[in-house]
């Protein structure tokens, strides 16, 4: 039985992974900035998997004291932390750089970079003290240096996440802690739907054509990610749901490109 902390885990990929770990008899700590959402998630998961395997705490990852409190609370509840997943992240509105409100920049950068660094360092120190553990950082658009109009600020942060994660992998050599990366691909989440609702008709048509080929639901992706995390025993693992060869296969597949993932959202 593994004990797992997932930041940003009251919805989307984070919540999906929390459920998948619980299905596999793990203990899970959930977190997000909203205390209301955390309590609702604890209640929902406890009713399905038992309250003794769930811990939750509201945490703004840009506040290092809050991140430390999340570690301390989960450690007290579970006795040790085997896996820490830095999943919390936000995106900017899908506009050109000149159109993005200046107020949007700091929250995206601070959450996606500073918050992830805080989580990594606090988990690393705690895991060294207990003698073992694994830390996983979630990649995203931009981490592979691809560029898409409207997502340059978010993409910049994810490029930084890759650099930091690879550097942490190097530093962890010889330590009792393993560092890994998670690449979930394009997942239909609230963030994606929110971005699509801001597109004009031409942008939306292009996005739907691409996403119907390449995107997947949370329920499809998270079992794969969870299984690979639990199977991993090496430093430097890259758990990638949608590698380049799979992308190429899907783009040439009528089975995938004829799908309609978005009509249920009115898109």
N, C-alpha and C positions, 0 to 999 in steps of 0.2 A: 504494500500500500504506500503510494507516494503522497506527499503533501505539496500542494501547489498554490502559489500566489499569482493572480493574473490582474494586472492593472487594466482599467477600462473594460470591465467585464460585466456590466449590467445590460448590455445589448450587443448585437452584431457578432463579430468573430470572437470577441472575448467571452461573451455569454455562451456562445456555441461550444467553445473549448471547455469552459467550466462544466457544462453538462456532460460532455464526452469524457472528461476525467472522472466525474462522479459515476458515470455508467461503468467505469472500469475500477470502481472501488477505491478511488483516491479521495483524499480530503482536500477541499478547495477553499481558498480565501478570495472573495470577490471584492471589487472596489470600483468606485467612480467618484466624481466630484459631488454628486447629489446624494445626500443622506436618505432622501425619500426613495430614490431608485435603488440604493443599496438595500434598504430594509425590505422593499418589495421583492427584490431578487432573492434575498435570504429566505423570505417566507415561501416564495414559489418553489425554490430548490429544496428547501427543507421538507416540504410536503411530499416531494417525490423521492428524495434520497436520504432523508433523515437529518435532523438538526445537528447531530453530533459530528457530522462530516462537513459542516458549512461554517465559515466565519466570514464576516464582512465588516468593512469600515470605509466611511467616506474619506476620500483622500484626493487632494489636488497635487498632482505629481510635480508641479513647479515649486512646491513648498517642501524643502528637504525634511523638515520636522514632521510633516504629515506622512511622508514616505517612510521615515524611520518608525513612526507610530504604527504603520501598517505592518512592517516587519515584526515589530515587538509584539503586537497584538496577536498575529497569526502564530508566531513562535510560542507564545504563552499558551495558545489554544491547542496547538498540535504537537509541541515538543521539539520540532525541528522543521526546516523548510528544505525540501528536496529540489524543487523547481520554482524559479521566478521567471515570469514572462512579462516583459515590457511591451504591452499592447496598447496602452492609452495613446491616443493621437487625435488630432483635429486637422481639418483642411480649410483652406481659404475658399471664398466664393469663386466660382469658375468664371473669371473675367481676365482680361488682359492686365498686365502689370500696371499700366497707367490708370486703369479703372478700379483696381482694388483699393478699398479704403485703407489709409495708413494705419488705422486702429486694428486692422485684422492681422498685421504682420507679427506683432509681439506675441500674442497668444499661440499662434501656430509654431513659431520658432521655439518659444519657451516650453511648450508642452512636448513637442516632438523631439527636441534635442536636449534641452536642459533637464526635463523630467525623466527622459530615458537615461541620461547620465547619472542623475541622482539614484534612480532605481538600481542601476547596474552596480554602482559603488557601494550602496548600502547592502544590497544582497551579497556582493562579493565579500565584503568584510564579515558579514554574518556567517556566510558559508565557510570561509576560511577558519573562523573560530569554532564551528561545529565539525569541521573536518571533511566536508564534501558538499556537493550541490551542483546545480546546473542553472545557467542564466540564458534566456533566449530573447533576442531582440527582433521585433517584427519589421521587415522591410516593406516597401511599397513603391508606388510609382516614383521614379526618379532615382531609386537606389541602383539601377543598372545603367544610369546616365541617359536614358531615353527622355525626350522632352515632348510634352503635350501642351498646346496653348491653353492657358487658363489655370494651369496647375504648377506654375514655376516656383512659387513660394513653398508650397507643400513638397514638390519634388526636390528642391534644394535641401530641405530638412532631411528627407529620406536618403539623399546622397551622403549627407553628413552621418546619418545613422550607420550606413554601411562602413564608412571610414572608421568610425569609433568602434564598431563591432569587430572589424578585422584587427584593429589595434589591440582590443581587449583579448581577442583570441591569442595573439602573440604573447601578451603579458601573462596569460593564464598557463602557458606551457610550464610544466613542473609544479603547478599549484594543484590542490585537491579539488578545484572547481573547473567545470567545463563550460565553455561559451559556445552558443549556437545561434543560427539565424533562421527565421521563419519567413518564407515567401508565399503568401496565401493566394497570389494571383489577383484576378478581378472578381470581387465578391459582391453580390447584391445585398447591400446594407443601407441603412438610413442615409449614410453619407453619400452613397452613389445616387440614390433616388433624389436626394436633395439637390445635388449638382445637376442632374438631368432636368429637373423642373426649372432651372434658371436658363436653359439653353433656348435659342431661337429654333425655328422649325427645321432649318437646314442642319444645324449642329445636332439636334436631337435625332434626326434621321440617320446621320452618319454614326452617332454614338450607339444607337440601337442596333445598327447593322454589325458593328464591331463587337459590342457586348454580347449580343445573342450568340456569336461564335465563340467568344472567349470567357465570358463570365460564368459564374456558378453560384449556387445558393450557399448560405452558411451551413445548412444541413449536409451538403455534399462535401464541402472542403474540410470542415473541422474534424470529422472522424480520421481522415488521413493525417492531418497535422498532429493530432493527439497520439495516434499509434506510433508515428515516427519519433516523436519526442520520448515516449516511454521506452521505445526500443533502443534509443541512442545511448552509446557509452563512450563517445570520443569527443575531444575538444575540436572545435572548428566545423561542426556539422552545419550543412546548409539544407534545410528541409524545404523543398521547393515543389509546390503543387503544380505549377504551370511552367515547366522548362521550355526552352526554345523549340525543341523538337515537337512537343505537344502543341504549342502554338501553331506551328506550321501544319501539322496534321489537321487541326481543327479548321484552319482557314481554308483548307481544301476539302472539307467534309460537308456534304449537304445535311447530314444528320444534325450537326451542330448549328450550322449557319441558318437553318430553317426554323430554329427554335424561336419562341416568343416568351421571353422572361419578364416582360414589363407591362403587358396588358392589364394584369391584376392591379397595377398601380395607376391605371388610367393614362399610361404613356403610350 
